Amino acid sequence: DGRTYEVKACGVDYDTTFSRSYSGVYVTSQATFTYAYQLVCNGAIPSTLNLEASSSGTRTTERLTSQGSITSELIVTGVQPSSTSFVVNGELSRTGSVTGENKSFNSTSQLTITDLTLTKSTQQIASGTATVTYAGSTSAGNSVSRTASVTFLGGNEAELTLNSGRKFLVNLRTGEVTEIED
C-alpha cells in the first residue's frame, strides 16, 4: 500500500489504536485496530523487532451479525545490518462468529510461524515452517477441524501437508501445485 514506518529509537515502545465505522443502507460495521512495536538493540546496533497487532469488529445486516477478533505477535531477528537473513517467529489467532435468525457459526483459526528465514539479498524465503489450524461449529451441532503445514524448502518451493496426510509440492513463483505420491 506504499506506507513506510520509521522506527526511531532502540528500546522505545511505539503503539497506536484507531477505529473505523460505517453505516449504510444494508450494513453497519465497526472495527478497532491496535498495533505496537519495539526495536531491540545490542548497544546501538538493532538486533530484533517485536511486533504486536490486534483488531476486533462487528458487521450487521438485516439478517446476519458477524463478530471477530484477531491477535498477532511476531518477533523478527537478524535486523542488524551485518545479518544476511531475517528470521521470523510468531503467531496469529482469530476467533469469529456469524449469527442469523435461527442459526449460528463459530470458528477459530491459528497460524504459527517457526524460523521463517528470508534472505535479504534475494528477498526470498529460504526455509521455515507455517502451520494453520482451523475449527468451526454450528448451532445445529455440526463441526469441522482442519490442520495444514507448509515447509519452505528454498528455491521458490514449499511442501504443503494436510491433516489427511496428503502432501503437495508448491512452486512459489508460478503457483504450480503437484501432489507428492508416497
Contacts in CASP RR format, 6 or more apart in sequence:
PFRMAT RR
TARGET T0000
AUTHOR 0000-0000-0000
METHOD contacts of the structure
MODEL  1
DGRTYEVKACGVDYDTTFSRSYSGVYVTSQATFTYAYQLVCNGAIPSTLN
LEASSSGTRTTERLTSQGSITSELIVTGVQPSSTSFVVNGELSRTGSVTG
ENKSFNSTSQLTITDLTLTKSTQQIASGTATVTYAGSTSAGNSVSRTASV
TFLGGNEAELTLNSGRKFLVNLRTGEVTEIED
5 37 0 8 1.000
7 14 0 8 1.000
7 37 0 8 1.000
7 39 0 8 1.000
7 46 0 8 1.000
7 49 0 8 1.000
8 14 0 8 1.000
9 39 0 8 1.000
10 39 0 8 1.000
10 40 0 8 1.000
10 41 0 8 1.000
10 43 0 8 1.000
10 44 0 8 1.000
10 46 0 8 1.000
11 38 0 8 1.000
11 39 0 8 1.000
11 40 0 8 1.000
11 41 0 8 1.000
12 38 0 8 1.000
12 39 0 8 1.000
13 36 0 8 1.000
13 37 0 8 1.000
13 38 0 8 1.000
14 36 0 8 1.000
14 37 0 8 1.000
14 38 0 8 1.000
15 34 0 8 1.000
15 35 0 8 1.000
15 36 0 8 1.000
15 37 0 8 1.000
16 34 0 8 1.000
16 35 0 8 1.000
16 36 0 8 1.000
17 32 0 8 1.000
17 33 0 8 1.000
17 34 0 8 1.000
18 32 0 8 1.000
18 33 0 8 1.000
19 30 0 8 1.000
19 31 0 8 1.000
19 32 0 8 1.000
19 33 0 8 1.000
20 29 0 8 1.000
20 30 0 8 1.000
20 31 0 8 1.000
20 33 0 8 1.000
21 28 0 8 1.000
21 29 0 8 1.000
21 30 0 8 1.000
21 31 0 8 1.000
22 28 0 8 1.000
22 29 0 8 1.000
22 30 0 8 1.000
26 61 0 8 1.000
26 62 0 8 1.000
27 59 0 8 1.000
27 60 0 8 1.000
27 61 0 8 1.000
28 59 0 8 1.000
28 60 0 8 1.000
29 57 0 8 1.000
29 58 0 8 1.000
29 59 0 8 1.000
29 60 0 8 1.000
30 57 0 8 1.000
30 58 0 8 1.000
31 55 0 8 1.000
31 56 0 8 1.000
31 57 0 8 1.000
31 58 0 8 1.000
32 55 0 8 1.000
32 56 0 8 1.000
32 57 0 8 1.000
33 53 0 8 1.000
33 54 0 8 1.000
33 55 0 8 1.000
34 53 0 8 1.000
34 54 0 8 1.000
34 55 0 8 1.000
35 51 0 8 1.000
35 52 0 8 1.000
35 53 0 8 1.000
35 54 0 8 1.000
36 51 0 8 1.000
36 52 0 8 1.000
36 53 0 8 1.000
37 49 0 8 1.000
37 50 0 8 1.000
37 51 0 8 1.000
37 52 0 8 1.000
38 49 0 8 1.000
38 50 0 8 1.000
39 46 0 8 1.000
39 48 0 8 1.000
39 49 0 8 1.000
39 79 0 8 1.000
40 46 0 8 1.000
40 47 0 8 1.000
40 48 0 8 1.000
40 49 0 8 1.000
40 50 0 8 1.000
41 47 0 8 1.000
42 80 0 8 1.000
45 80 0 8 1.000
45 81 0 8 1.000
46 79 0 8 1.000
46 80 0 8 1.000
46 81 0 8 1.000
47 77 0 8 1.000
47 78 0 8 1.000
47 79 0 8 1.000
47 80 0 8 1.000
48 75 0 8 1.000
48 76 0 8 1.000
48 77 0 8 1.000
48 78 0 8 1.000
48 79 0 8 1.000
49 75 0 8 1.000
49 76 0 8 1.000
49 79 0 8 1.000
50 73 0 8 1.000
50 74 0 8 1.000
50 75 0 8 1.000
50 76 0 8 1.000
51 72 0 8 1.000
51 73 0 8 1.000
51 74 0 8 1.000
51 75 0 8 1.000
51 76 0 8 1.000
52 71 0 8 1.000
52 72 0 8 1.000
52 73 0 8 1.000
52 74 0 8 1.000
53 70 0 8 1.000
53 71 0 8 1.000
53 72 0 8 1.000
54 69 0 8 1.000
54 70 0 8 1.000
54 71 0 8 1.000
54 72 0 8 1.000
55 69 0 8 1.000
55 70 0 8 1.000
56 67 0 8 1.000
56 68 0 8 1.000
56 69 0 8 1.000
56 70 0 8 1.000
57 67 0 8 1.000
57 68 0 8 1.000
57 69 0 8 1.000
58 65 0 8 1.000
58 66 0 8 1.000
58 67 0 8 1.000
58 68 0 8 1.000
59 65 0 8 1.000
59 66 0 8 1.000
60 66 0 8 1.000
63 100 0 8 1.000
63 101 0 8 1.000
64 98 0 8 1.000
64 99 0 8 1.000
64 100 0 8 1.000
65 98 0 8 1.000
65 99 0 8 1.000
65 100 0 8 1.000
66 96 0 8 1.000
66 97 0 8 1.000
66 98 0 8 1.000
66 99 0 8 1.000
67 96 0 8 1.000
67 97 0 8 1.000
68 94 0 8 1.000
68 95 0 8 1.000
68 96 0 8 1.000
68 97 0 8 1.000
69 94 0 8 1.000
69 95 0 8 1.000
69 96 0 8 1.000
70 92 0 8 1.000
70 93 0 8 1.000
70 94 0 8 1.000
71 92 0 8 1.000
71 93 0 8 1.000
72 90 0 8 1.000
72 91 0 8 1.000
72 92 0 8 1.000
72 93 0 8 1.000
73 90 0 8 1.000
73 91 0 8 1.000
74 88 0 8 1.000
74 89 0 8 1.000
74 90 0 8 1.000
74 113 0 8 1.000
75 88 0 8 1.000
75 89 0 8 1.000
75 90 0 8 1.000
76 86 0 8 1.000
76 87 0 8 1.000
76 88 0 8 1.000
77 83 0 8 1.000
77 86 0 8 1.000
77 87 0 8 1.000
77 89 0 8 1.000
78 85 0 8 1.000
78 86 0 8 1.000
78 87 0 8 1.000
79 86 0 8 1.000
83 120 0 8 1.000
84 119 0 8 1.000
84 120 0 8 1.000
84 121 0 8 1.000
85 117 0 8 1.000
85 118 0 8 1.000
85 119 0 8 1.000
85 120 0 8 1.000
85 126 0 8 1.000
86 117 0 8 1.000
86 118 0 8 1.000
86 120 0 8 1.000
87 115 0 8 1.000
87 116 0 8 1.000
87 117 0 8 1.000
87 118 0 8 1.000
88 113 0 8 1.000
88 115 0 8 1.000
88 116 0 8 1.000
88 117 0 8 1.000
88 118 0 8 1.000
89 113 0 8 1.000
89 114 0 8 1.000
89 115 0 8 1.000
89 116 0 8 1.000
90 112 0 8 1.000
90 113 0 8 1.000
90 114 0 8 1.000
91 110 0 8 1.000
91 111 0 8 1.000
91 112 0 8 1.000
91 113 0 8 1.000
92 110 0 8 1.000
92 111 0 8 1.000
93 108 0 8 1.000
93 109 0 8 1.000
93 110 0 8 1.000
93 111 0 8 1.000
94 107 0 8 1.000
94 108 0 8 1.000
94 109 0 8 1.000
94 110 0 8 1.000
95 106 0 8 1.000
95 107 0 8 1.000
95 108 0 8 1.000
96 106 0 8 1.000
96 107 0 8 1.000
96 108 0 8 1.000
97 104 0 8 1.000
97 105 0 8 1.000
97 106 0 8 1.000
97 107 0 8 1.000
98 104 0 8 1.000
98 105 0 8 1.000
102 139 0 8 1.000
103 138 0 8 1.000
103 139 0 8 1.000
103 140 0 8 1.000
104 138 0 8 1.000
104 139 0 8 1.000
105 136 0 8 1.000
105 137 0 8 1.000
105 138 0 8 1.000
105 139 0 8 1.000
106 136 0 8 1.000
106 137 0 8 1.000
107 134 0 8 1.000
107 135 0 8 1.000
107 136 0 8 1.000
107 137 0 8 1.000
108 134 0 8 1.000
108 135 0 8 1.000
108 136 0 8 1.000
109 132 0 8 1.000
109 133 0 8 1.000
109 134 0 8 1.000
109 135 0 8 1.000
110 132 0 8 1.000
110 133 0 8 1.000
111 130 0 8 1.000
111 131 0 8 1.000
111 132 0 8 1.000
112 130 0 8 1.000
112 131 0 8 1.000
113 128 0 8 1.000
113 129 0 8 1.000
113 130 0 8 1.000
114 128 0 8 1.000
114 129 0 8 1.000
114 130 0 8 1.000
114 131 0 8 1.000
115 127 0 8 1.000
115 128 0 8 1.000
115 129 0 8 1.000
116 125 0 8 1.000
116 127 0 8 1.000
116 128 0 8 1.000
116 129 0 8 1.000
116 130 0 8 1.000
116 152 0 8 1.000
117 125 0 8 1.000
117 126 0 8 1.000
117 127 0 8 1.000
117 128 0 8 1.000
117 152 0 8 1.000
118 124 0 8 1.000
118 125 0 8 1.000
118 126 0 8 1.000
119 125 0 8 1.000
119 126 0 8 1.000
124 154 0 8 1.000
124 155 0 8 1.000
124 156 0 8 1.000
125 152 0 8 1.000
125 154 0 8 1.000
125 158 0 8 1.000
125 172 0 8 1.000
126 152 0 8 1.000
126 154 0 8 1.000
127 152 0 8 1.000
127 153 0 8 1.000
127 154 0 8 1.000
128 151 0 8 1.000
128 152 0 8 1.000
129 149 0 8 1.000
129 150 0 8 1.000
129 151 0 8 1.000
129 152 0 8 1.000
130 149 0 8 1.000
130 150 0 8 1.000
130 152 0 8 1.000
131 147 0 8 1.000
131 148 0 8 1.000
131 149 0 8 1.000
131 150 0 8 1.000
132 146 0 8 1.000
132 147 0 8 1.000
132 148 0 8 1.000
132 149 0 8 1.000
133 145 0 8 1.000
133 146 0 8 1.000
133 147 0 8 1.000
134 144 0 8 1.000
134 145 0 8 1.000
134 146 0 8 1.000
134 147 0 8 1.000
135 143 0 8 1.000
135 144 0 8 1.000
135 145 0 8 1.000
135 146 0 8 1.000
136 143 0 8 1.000
136 144 0 8 1.000
136 145 0 8 1.000
137 143 0 8 1.000
137 144 0 8 1.000
145 163 0 8 1.000
146 162 0 8 1.000
146 163 0 8 1.000
147 162 0 8 1.000
147 163 0 8 1.000
148 160 0 8 1.000
148 161 0 8 1.000
148 162 0 8 1.000
148 163 0 8 1.000
149 160 0 8 1.000
149 161 0 8 1.000
150 158 0 8 1.000
150 159 0 8 1.000
150 160 0 8 1.000
150 161 0 8 1.000
150 170 0 8 1.000
151 158 0 8 1.000
151 159 0 8 1.000
151 161 0 8 1.000
152 158 0 8 1.000
153 159 0 8 1.000
156 171 0 8 1.000
156 172 0 8 1.000
156 173 0 8 1.000
157 169 0 8 1.000
157 170 0 8 1.000
157 171 0 8 1.000
157 172 0 8 1.000
158 169 0 8 1.000
158 170 0 8 1.000
158 172 0 8 1.000
159 167 0 8 1.000
159 168 0 8 1.000
159 169 0 8 1.000
159 170 0 8 1.000
159 180 0 8 1.000
160 167 0 8 1.000
160 168 0 8 1.000
160 169 0 8 1.000
160 170 0 8 1.000
160 177 0 8 1.000
161 167 0 8 1.000
161 168 0 8 1.000
162 168 0 8 1.000
166 179 0 8 1.000
167 179 0 8 1.000
167 180 0 8 1.000
168 177 0 8 1.000
168 178 0 8 1.000
168 179 0 8 1.000
168 180 0 8 1.000
169 177 0 8 1.000
169 178 0 8 1.000
169 179 0 8 1.000
169 180 0 8 1.000
170 176 0 8 1.000
170 177 0 8 1.000
171 177 0 8 1.000
END
